Amino acid sequence: MLGNAVVTKNTREVAATLLKLAKTSSDPAVAVGFIERAADLKERIDDEGLPKADGGPPPNIIQRQ
């Protein structure tokens, strides 16, 4: 599960970068491509049931005190 959390974080970072690129693009077709790809990544995260990036540990990690 820890691997999934890393994948989720990286995927979210890539999606955020794509959205930033879309904002800076002067070509509307290119901007749409970036936005569509970011939406595809978000959908993949949602469909695969990967953990939400809330900063907490993955659910299967036992915290030692």
Order of alpha helices (4+ residues) and beta strands (2+ residues): alpha-alpha
